[in-house]
Amino acid sequence: MSTRFYPIYQLGNPQLRVFLPNFWMKLVKPEEPQPPNVVQFITHTGMTNYDIRNYLEKIYNVRVVHVRSYLEDGKIRPAMKHGYLIKEDDFRRAYVTLPRDVKFEFPALESEKKKAEDIKEREQHFENMKQMNRAFVKTKKGRVGIPPWFQI
C-alpha cells in the first residue's frame, strides 16, 4: 500500500500530484514445471484477477489471455530463542497465461560458469578447513579424552 495519499482534485494549475500504485507484484520461479506461456507472480492480497490483468496490460504492455489466482497464508514459524510464534504476511499467488505464441523463460541470474567456480571455491575452502582441523588435533594428541574444542 502506498503511503502517499493525495486529494483527488486540487485547486489551481498545475495539478501537482504523483499517483503511485498501491499494489506490488513479484515475479517468481514456479516450483512445478509450467507451460512456456504461463508466468507466476506473488502479489498484494488486495489485487483481484482484473487488477492483475490491467496492471500487466497498462503498465508493461503485456497481452494477457487468462489470470488464475488464490490467496495463500503466510508461514508460521517459532521465533529463535523466544517462546512466541511469528506469522509471515499473507499473499496472493497468480498464474498469468500469455498468448500461445509468446514463450517466457525465467531469466538466468547467474551463469553456469560462475556457479561451477563458486562450487569449486567452496570445496577448496572446505578442504582447507579440514586440513587446519587435522593440524589442530595433532597438536593436542597428548590430552586423551578431552574434546578438541575444550583444549584451547
N, CA, C and O of each residue as an XYZ file, in Angstrom:
608
protein
N       0.846     -1.172      0.000
C       0.000      0.000      0.000
C       0.888      1.231      0.000
O       1.852      1.308      0.762
N       0.576      2.163     -0.825
C       1.356      3.377     -0.896
C       1.081      4.249      0.318
O      -0.048      4.332      0.802
N       2.125      4.892      0.796
C       1.953      5.745      1.968
C       1.635      7.180      1.570
O       1.465      8.043      2.431
N       1.556      7.432      0.280
C       1.313      8.791     -0.195
C      -0.114      8.902     -0.714
O      -0.411      8.435     -1.814
N      -0.995      9.511      0.062
C      -2.365      9.725     -0.374
C      -2.547     11.198     -0.699
O      -2.292     12.062      0.140
N      -2.982     11.478     -1.900
C      -3.190     12.847     -2.342
C      -4.670     13.084     -2.571
O      -5.403     12.146     -2.886
N      -5.122     14.312     -2.420
C      -6.523     14.578     -2.739
C      -6.760     14.373     -4.240
O      -5.862     14.584     -5.055
N      -7.980     13.959     -4.589
C      -8.286     13.679     -5.997
C      -8.187     14.958     -6.832
O      -7.671     14.932     -7.950
N      -8.672     16.059     -6.300
C      -8.607     17.309     -7.055
C      -8.017     18.381     -6.165
O      -8.282     18.432     -4.964
N      -7.222     19.225     -6.767
C      -6.568     20.302     -6.041
C      -6.832     21.592     -6.814
O      -6.686     21.616     -8.036
N      -7.215     22.653     -6.128
C      -7.498     23.911     -6.804
C      -6.240     24.483     -7.436
O      -5.145     24.377     -6.883
N      -6.410     25.079     -8.582
C      -5.295     25.728     -9.257
C      -4.615     24.816    -10.249
O      -4.881     23.616    -10.320
N      -3.716     25.435    -11.023
C      -2.936     24.695    -12.004
C      -1.473     24.936    -11.724
O      -1.177     26.010    -11.201
N      -0.569     24.112    -11.993
C      -0.743     22.751    -12.453
C      -1.126     21.826    -11.307
O      -0.893     22.135    -10.139
N      -1.706     20.711    -11.650
C      -2.074     19.713    -10.650
C      -0.804     18.980    -10.232
O      -0.299     18.129    -10.963
N      -0.298     19.317     -9.057
C       0.967     18.757     -8.601
C       0.708     17.501     -7.758
O       0.646     17.577     -6.531
N       0.562     16.375     -8.404
C       0.459     15.120     -7.678
C       1.076     14.010     -8.526
O       1.144     14.086     -9.753
N       1.503     13.021     -7.840
C       2.056     11.845     -8.487
C       1.262     10.658     -7.979
O       1.137     10.468     -6.769
N       0.730      9.865     -8.877
C      -0.022      8.691     -8.483
C       0.912      7.487     -8.480
O       1.477      7.129     -9.513
N       1.069      6.874     -7.334
C       1.893      5.681     -7.199
C       0.974      4.476     -7.012
O      -0.075      4.595     -6.379
N       1.347      3.341     -7.543
C       0.478      2.174     -7.384
C       0.409      1.731     -5.932
O       1.405      1.779     -5.210
N      -0.767      1.303     -5.512
C      -0.949      0.808     -4.159
C      -0.673     -0.683     -4.070
O      -0.745     -1.257     -2.984
N      -0.355     -1.326     -5.196
C      -0.136     -2.756     -5.237
C       1.293     -3.056     -5.644
O       1.996     -2.192     -6.167
N       1.714     -4.280     -5.401
C       3.025     -4.742     -5.847
C       2.878     -6.130     -6.446
O       1.956     -6.873     -6.109
N       3.800     -6.470     -7.339
C       3.831     -7.794     -7.958
C       5.280     -8.257     -8.012
O       6.181     -7.470     -8.301
N       5.496     -9.533     -7.735
C       6.842    -10.092     -7.743
C       6.850    -11.333     -8.621
O       6.078    -12.265     -8.399
N       7.717    -11.341     -9.607
C       7.863    -12.490    -10.497
C       8.643    -13.571     -9.759
O       9.723    -13.308     -9.230
N       8.096    -14.794     -9.723
C       8.772    -15.895     -9.029
C       8.937    -17.079     -9.968
O       8.181    -17.258    -10.922
N       9.942    -17.875     -9.667
C      10.183    -19.081    -10.441
C       9.202    -20.153     -9.972
O       9.106    -20.395     -8.769
N       8.477    -20.800    -10.872
C       7.494    -21.801    -10.441
C       8.169    -23.045     -9.869
O       9.229    -23.467    -10.332
N       7.518    -23.628     -8.835
C       8.061    -24.833     -8.228
C       7.834    -26.045     -9.128
O       8.724    -26.882     -9.276
N       6.648    -26.144     -9.729
C       6.354    -27.222    -10.656
C       6.557    -26.711    -12.082
O       6.389    -25.519    -12.338
N       6.917    -27.597    -13.011
C       7.078    -27.136    -14.401
C       5.759    -26.626    -14.969
O       4.710    -27.243    -14.780
N       5.821    -25.502    -15.660
C       4.649    -24.860    -16.254
C       4.822    -24.817    -17.774
O       5.942    -24.929    -18.272
N       3.727    -24.658    -18.510
C       3.863    -24.424    -19.954
C       4.666    -23.140    -20.206
O       4.716    -22.263    -19.343
N       5.285    -23.030    -21.372
C       6.157    -21.866    -21.618
C       5.425    -20.529    -21.662
O       6.067    -19.482    -21.577
N       4.105    -20.537    -21.791
C       3.382    -19.264    -21.853
C       2.686    -18.926    -20.533
O       1.817    -18.055    -20.515
N       3.042    -19.588    -19.428
C       2.458    -19.304    -18.117
C       3.538    -18.705    -17.220
O       4.644    -19.236    -17.118
N       3.197    -17.584    -16.570
C       4.121    -16.877    -15.697
C       3.497    -16.809    -14.308
O       2.292    -16.603    -14.170
N       4.324    -16.984    -13.282
C       3.823    -16.994    -11.908
C       4.277    -15.724    -11.188
O       5.433    -15.311    -11.279
N       3.322    -15.116    -10.465
C       3.600    -13.912     -9.687
C       3.125    -14.103     -8.253
O       2.219    -14.892     -7.985
N       3.748    -13.373     -7.337
C       3.221    -13.213     -5.990
C       2.811    -11.759     -5.888
O       3.603    -10.867     -6.193
N       1.573    -11.507     -5.459
C       1.042    -10.155     -5.478
C       0.453     -9.783     -4.129
O       0.374    -10.597     -3.209
N       0.046     -8.539     -4.045
C      -0.627     -7.998     -2.865
C      -1.970     -8.708     -2.701
O      -2.610     -9.055     -3.693
N      -2.403     -8.925     -1.455
C      -3.643     -9.669     -1.226
C      -4.877     -8.925     -1.729
O      -5.900     -9.549     -2.007
N      -4.796     -7.612     -1.848
C      -5.955     -6.843     -2.287
C      -6.170     -6.846     -3.784
O      -7.197     -6.357     -4.254
N      -5.229     -7.385     -4.552
C      -5.378     -7.394     -6.007
C      -6.347     -8.488     -6.437
O      -6.323     -9.601     -5.911
N      -7.190     -8.158     -7.391
C      -8.084     -9.140     -7.985
C      -7.499     -9.576     -9.325
O      -6.500     -9.026     -9.789
N      -8.135    -10.572     -9.940
C      -7.668    -11.017    -11.256
C      -7.744     -9.877    -12.271
O      -6.871     -9.743    -13.129
N      -8.769     -9.073    -12.170
C      -8.931     -7.926    -13.072
C      -7.807     -6.911    -12.854
O      -7.273     -6.365    -13.819
N      -7.444     -6.655    -11.592
C      -6.350     -5.732    -11.289
C      -5.024     -6.246    -11.844
O      -4.233     -5.474    -12.385
N      -4.782     -7.551    -11.710
C      -3.536     -8.138    -12.214
C      -3.463     -7.994    -13.730
O      -2.423     -7.626    -14.278
N      -4.578     -8.287    -14.406
C      -4.616     -8.158    -15.860
C      -4.350     -6.706    -16.283
O      -3.528     -6.459    -17.166
N      -5.042     -5.749    -15.655
C      -4.846     -4.340    -16.001
C      -3.432     -3.871    -15.699
O      -2.845     -3.127    -16.484
N      -2.885     -4.295    -14.579
C      -1.526     -3.901    -14.185
C      -0.530     -4.301    -15.268
O       0.305     -3.494    -15.675
N      -0.617     -5.551    -15.738
C       0.331     -6.022    -16.745
C       0.070     -5.408    -18.115
O       1.010     -5.110    -18.852
N      -1.205     -5.218    -18.460
C      -1.511     -4.681    -19.791
C      -1.216     -3.193    -19.888
O      -0.654     -2.745    -20.887
N      -1.581     -2.423    -18.881
C      -1.438     -0.964    -18.965
C      -0.011     -0.495    -18.673
O       0.483      0.418    -19.334
N       0.655     -1.107    -17.695
C       1.986     -0.626    -17.322
C       3.074     -1.269    -18.174
O       3.985     -0.578    -18.630
N       2.994     -2.592    -18.397
C       4.073     -3.291    -19.096
C       3.731     -3.664    -20.533
O       4.559     -4.262    -21.219
N       2.543     -3.330    -21.003
C       2.111     -3.621    -22.373
C       2.261     -5.107    -22.711
O       2.753     -5.458    -23.783
N       1.838     -5.970    -21.799
C       1.879     -7.414    -21.989
C       0.451     -7.888    -22.214
O      -0.437     -7.607    -21.410
N       0.234     -8.610    -23.316
C      -1.098     -9.133    -23.584
C      -1.360    -10.341    -22.694
O      -0.570    -11.286    -22.679
N      -2.454    -10.316    -21.959
C      -2.798    -11.377    -21.025
C      -4.037    -12.103    -21.533
O      -5.031    -11.465    -21.881
N      -3.986    -13.438    -21.578
C      -5.124    -14.234    -22.018
C      -6.003    -14.602    -20.827
O      -7.224    -14.462    -20.882
N      -5.373    -15.074    -19.745
C      -6.139    -15.562    -18.607
C      -5.331    -15.380    -17.325
O      -4.102    -15.460    -17.342
N      -6.031    -15.132    -16.206
C      -5.389    -14.988    -14.897
C      -6.100    -15.897    -13.905
O      -7.322    -15.848    -13.771
N      -5.326    -16.725    -13.212
C      -5.841    -17.525    -12.099
C      -5.051    -17.129    -10.860
O      -3.825    -17.026    -10.903
N      -5.753    -16.909     -9.767
C      -5.045    -16.536     -8.542
C      -5.766    -17.095     -7.335
O      -6.962    -17.385     -7.379
N      -5.016    -17.242     -6.256
C      -5.606    -17.680     -4.996
C      -4.793    -17.102     -3.849
O      -3.609    -16.798     -3.991
N      -5.457    -16.958     -2.709
C      -4.793    -16.442     -1.517
C      -4.026    -17.566     -0.843
O      -4.492    -18.703     -0.764
N      -2.847    -17.224     -0.361
C      -2.022    -18.206      0.331
C      -1.623    -17.625      1.684
O      -1.206    -16.470      1.777
N      -1.754    -18.427      2.717
C      -1.403    -17.968      4.062
C       0.111    -17.917      4.216
O       0.838    -18.730      3.647
N       0.570    -16.941      5.000
C       1.983    -16.853      5.316
C       2.382    -17.959      6.278
O       1.552    -18.475      7.027
N       3.653    -18.315      6.251
C       4.138    -19.392      7.108
C       4.169    -18.944      8.566
O       4.394    -17.771      8.864
N       3.941    -19.886      9.458
C       4.040    -19.631     10.886
C       5.270    -20.373     11.375
O       5.394    -21.581     11.173
N       6.176    -19.658     12.016
C       7.411    -20.267     12.477
C       7.730    -19.769     13.882
O       7.335    -18.664     14.255
N       8.442    -20.582     14.661
C       8.803    -20.131     16.006
C       9.939    -19.126     15.950
O      10.823    -19.225     15.099
N       9.914    -18.167     16.847
C      10.995    -17.188     16.939
C      12.195    -17.848     17.601
O      12.035    -18.653     18.518
N      13.385    -17.515     17.145
C      14.592    -18.100     17.716
C      14.773    -17.618     19.150
O      14.706    -16.419     19.418
N      14.999    -18.542     20.061
C      15.291    -18.271     21.472
C      14.161    -17.575     22.215
O      14.386    -17.017     23.288
N      12.969    -17.596     21.675
C      11.833    -16.973     22.348
C      10.655    -17.949     22.306
O      10.671    -18.912     21.540
N       9.660    -17.704     23.109
C       8.542    -18.624     23.190
C       7.341    -18.234     22.369
O       6.257    -18.765     22.610
N       7.468    -17.340     21.418
C       6.309    -16.920     20.646
C       6.463    -17.318     19.186
O       7.543    -17.712     18.745
N       5.375    -17.209     18.450
C       5.353    -17.565     17.037
C       5.338    -16.316     16.170
O       4.812    -15.278     16.570
N       5.911    -16.422     14.996
C       5.919    -15.324     14.026
C       5.151    -15.785     12.799
O       5.423    -16.857     12.258
N       4.190    -14.975     12.357
C       3.432    -15.295     11.149
C       3.839    -14.328     10.057
O       3.762    -13.112     10.227
N       4.272    -14.876      8.938
C       4.634    -14.049      7.797
C       3.367    -13.533      7.123
O       2.282    -14.070      7.343
N       3.501    -12.502      6.310
C       2.354    -11.890      5.653
C       1.708    -12.859      4.660
O       2.380    -13.683      4.039
N       0.382    -12.735      4.529
C      -0.347    -13.488      3.514
C      -0.063    -12.863      2.151
O       0.318    -11.695      2.067
N      -0.248    -13.634      1.097
C      -0.042    -13.104     -0.249
C      -0.955    -13.830     -1.220
O      -1.554    -14.851     -0.884
N      -1.054    -13.296     -2.419
C      -1.862    -13.898     -3.483
C      -0.900    -14.437     -4.536
O      -0.027    -13.718     -5.023
N      -1.071    -15.711     -4.879
C      -0.267    -16.330     -5.921
C      -1.076    -16.289     -7.209
O      -2.213    -16.758     -7.241
N      -0.500    -15.733     -8.270
C      -1.219    -15.562     -9.534
C      -0.477    -16.268    -10.660
O       0.740    -16.144    -10.798
N      -1.231    -17.008    -11.459
C      -0.710    -17.642    -12.667
C      -1.303    -16.906    -13.853
O      -2.517    -16.913    -14.059
N      -0.439    -16.273    -14.628
C      -0.874    -15.466    -15.764
C      -0.546    -16.228    -17.042
O       0.601    -16.602    -17.282
N      -1.582    -16.451    -17.862
C      -1.391    -17.130    -19.131
C      -1.250    -16.093    -20.234
O      -2.107    -15.224    -20.395
N      -0.165    -16.187    -20.991
C       0.116    -15.293    -22.110
C      -0.366    -15.961    -23.395
O      -0.710    -17.143    -23.372
N      -0.400    -15.242    -24.509
C      -0.805    -15.875    -25.774
C       0.100    -17.060    -26.113
O       1.231    -17.144    -25.635
N      -0.416    -17.985    -26.952
C       0.327    -19.210    -27.253
C       1.657    -18.962    -27.943
O       2.609    -19.715    -27.738
N       1.735    -17.927    -28.750
C       2.974    -17.675    -29.486
C       4.056    -17.040    -28.616
O       5.202    -16.937    -29.052
N       3.725    -16.615    -27.410
C       4.702    -15.998    -26.511
C       5.275    -17.070    -25.598
O       4.531    -17.817    -24.963
N       6.610    -17.145    -25.532
C       7.270    -18.093    -24.640
C       8.084    -17.292    -23.636
O       8.932    -16.481    -24.009
N       7.816    -17.529    -22.365
C       8.528    -16.823    -21.307
C       9.530    -17.762    -20.669
O       9.184    -18.871    -20.262
N      10.791    -17.310    -20.582
C      11.816    -18.063    -19.868
C      12.269    -17.225    -18.699
O      12.549    -16.036    -18.845
N      12.340    -17.850    -17.534
C      12.799    -17.132    -16.341
C      14.249    -16.743    -16.568
O      15.054    -17.588    -16.960
N      14.603    -15.485    -16.332
C      15.971    -15.042    -16.633
C      17.002    -15.754    -15.759
O      16.790    -15.958    -14.564
N      18.122    -16.125    -16.380
C      19.224    -16.747    -15.643
C      19.989    -15.646    -14.922
O      20.594    -14.785    -15.561
N      19.963    -15.672    -13.617
C      20.612    -14.623    -12.843
C      22.111    -14.869    -12.694
O      22.884    -13.919    -12.572
N      22.528    -16.127    -12.702
C      23.942    -16.471    -12.621
C      24.281    -17.389    -13.776
O      23.481    -18.241    -14.161
N      25.462    -17.215    -14.322
C      25.870    -18.097    -15.400
C      26.343    -19.431    -14.830
O      26.734    -19.520    -13.666
N      26.301    -20.445    -15.649
C      26.724    -21.782    -15.224
C      28.208    -21.797    -14.877
O      28.632    -22.519    -13.975
N      28.990    -21.002    -15.591
C      30.437    -20.945    -15.335
C      30.703    -20.397    -13.940
O      31.548    -20.918    -13.212
N      29.980    -19.347    -13.571
C      30.173    -18.746    -12.258
C      29.721    -19.704    -11.153
O      30.362    -19.778    -10.104
N      28.625    -20.437    -11.377
C      28.169    -21.429    -10.395
C      29.232    -22.495    -10.174
O      29.507    -22.874     -9.036
N      29.836    -22.984    -11.270
C      30.877    -24.008    -11.162
C      32.084    -23.472    -10.396
O      32.672    -24.186     -9.583
N      32.455    -22.221    -10.652
C      33.578    -21.611     -9.926
C      33.272    -21.484     -8.445
O      34.141    -21.733     -7.610
N      32.043    -21.098     -8.108
C      31.654    -20.974     -6.700
C      31.695    -22.321     -5.994
O      32.156    -22.411     -4.857
N      31.220    -23.358     -6.654
C      31.232    -24.696     -6.061
C      32.673    -25.155     -5.835
O      33.002    -25.719     -4.791
N      33.517    -24.904     -6.821
C      34.931    -25.285     -6.704
C      35.596    -24.535     -5.551
O      36.368    -25.117     -4.789
N      35.293    -23.250     -5.427
C      35.869    -22.435     -4.356
C      35.398    -22.924     -2.977
O      36.190    -22.965     -2.035
N      34.124    -23.291     -2.854
C      33.612    -23.813     -1.585
C      34.286    -25.126     -1.208
O      34.650    -25.335     -0.050
N      34.453    -26.016     -2.196
C      35.117    -27.298     -1.927
C      36.553    -27.087     -1.474
O      37.021    -27.758     -0.554
N      37.259    -26.151     -2.120
C      38.638    -25.855     -1.737
C      38.687    -25.283     -0.313
O      39.561    -25.648      0.473
N      37.757    -24.394      0.013
C      37.694    -23.827      1.362
C      37.421    -24.922      2.391
O      38.011    -24.925      3.472
N      36.524    -25.853      2.054
C      36.190    -26.959      2.953
C      37.410    -27.838      3.193
O      37.662    -28.249      4.326
N      38.174    -28.133      2.133
C      39.393    -28.931      2.280
C      40.413    -28.215      3.155
O      41.062    -28.849      3.988
N      40.566    -26.897      2.980
C      41.498    -26.121      3.821
C      41.081    -26.191      5.283
O      41.932    -26.339      6.160
N      39.802    -26.089      5.555
C      39.314    -26.156      6.935
C      39.571    -27.541      7.531
O      39.921    -27.649      8.706
N      39.401    -28.599      6.736
C      39.676    -29.956      7.219
C      41.161    -30.119      7.576
O      41.499    -30.709      8.602
N      42.033    -29.592      6.723
C      43.470    -29.687      7.000
C      43.837    -28.911      8.255
O      44.650    -29.376      9.055
N      43.247    -27.733      8.437
C      43.532    -26.952      9.642
C      43.044    -27.684     10.884
O      43.718    -27.654     11.915
N      41.893    -28.337     10.811
C      41.363    -29.082     11.941
C      42.263    -30.273     12.278
O      42.523    -30.544     13.450
N      42.739    -30.987     11.246
C      43.647    -32.116     11.484
C      44.928    -31.647     12.166
O      45.410    -32.287     13.100
N      45.482    -30.517     11.693
C      46.710    -29.985     12.303
C      46.452    -29.591     13.758
O      47.308    -29.810     14.614
N      45.307    -29.024     14.043
C      44.979    -28.624     15.414
C      44.849    -29.837     16.322
O      45.325    -29.828     17.458
N      44.196    -30.890     15.810
C      44.021    -32.097     16.611
C      45.365    -32.773     16.866
O      45.582    -33.309     17.953
N      46.282    -32.760     15.878
C      47.612    -33.368     16.054
C      48.389    -32.679     17.163
O      49.117    -33.339     17.906
N      48.250    -31.370     17.289
C      48.986    -30.653     18.335
C      48.466    -30.983     19.720
O      49.189    -30.785     20.696
N      47.277    -31.463     19.845
C      46.669    -31.756     21.148
C      46.581    -33.261     21.405
O      45.703    -33.697     22.150
N      47.476    -34.074     20.803
C      47.381    -35.529     20.920
C      47.587    -36.032     22.331
O      47.011    -37.060     22.686
N      48.366    -35.377     23.145
C      48.687    -35.873     24.472
C      47.520    -35.818     25.444
O      47.571    -36.455     26.496
N      46.488    -35.086     25.123
C      45.356    -34.933     26.049
C      44.219    -35.829     25.592
O      43.323    -35.382     24.876
N      44.249    -37.077     25.997
C      43.270    -38.080     25.564
C      41.978    -37.891     26.347
O      42.007    -37.639     27.551
N      40.840    -38.013     25.658
C      39.543    -37.968     26.300
C      38.972    -36.570     26.448
O      37.823    -36.425     26.866
N      39.724    -35.550     26.125
C      39.228    -34.174     26.214
C      38.915    -33.727     24.792
O      39.772    -33.836     23.916
N      37.724    -33.232     24.547
C      37.384    -32.799     23.180
C      38.260    -31.641     22.724
O      38.692    -30.830     23.543
N      38.527    -31.558     21.409
C      39.425    -30.518     20.890
C      38.950    -29.095     21.180
O      39.770    -28.196     21.363
N      37.634    -28.882     21.223
C      37.137    -27.530     21.462
C      37.423    -27.080     22.884
O      37.421    -25.880     23.159
N      37.670    -28.024     23.799
C      37.919    -27.677     25.198
C      39.394    -27.452     25.468
O      39.756    -26.976     26.544
N      40.267    -27.789     24.499
C      41.713    -27.738     24.696
C      42.319    -26.414     24.246
O      43.534    -26.351     24.055
N      41.585    -25.421     24.078
C      42.098    -24.149     23.569
C      43.044    -23.514     24.556
O      43.574    -22.434     24.295
